[in-house]
Amino acid sequence: MNKIAIVMSTYNGRRNIKEQIDSVFKQKNVDVSLFIRDDGSQDDTLSICEELSAVNAKIHILKSSYDHSNVGYRRSFLIALKETFNLEEYDFFGFCDQDDVWFDNKLIVAIDYISNIKTPALYCSNRIPCDENLTPIGKEYGIENCYFASIIEDVAAPGSTMVFNKEMAEIICKYTLPDIDVNWGHDSYVFRLAKSTGAKVVFDENAYLYYRIHND
């Protein structure tokens, strides 16, 4: 069974964090480990994650030199990935937001798309935008439009849909400096890095997660 490391950056996410984590561990036909870096939450998000980690050995709280200081989600995700990559051997990696809900086939579908690619590969998919109660509120952008826009604007395939192999993870970690400060989101940065280094980028127009949009 394929081993996949999912990287999550949290910040004041207590309202939905348990629901998201539950959906991560309901994934079918994959061996999932979750690595969480808290970005200086002011609520009890970190405590909730630590409680869940105490009863689930597959949940790991990252204790970096930043010690949960607030560095912003861009850097936080990349720092978390770099620390995770150095911990253990995984076949695949992915990003996870703190407040979405994943379908139970999200990861295996992604892995099936890129499992036979031996060079660096990045998978991205669509998603279903919802309100706070997970009621769909319209269609997400077409993935083909996302691909074109990402070349010329600050747009990328959503990080929460990304899954990549260890060859791609190695590239990301190689070009992620400890104090990197980019103008793009972590997902936009990873997408551009994949395109600029010649990695295989695979798009799936189907959606496998509910993307929660909060009123605030």
Disulfide bonds with the S-S distance in Angstrom:
none
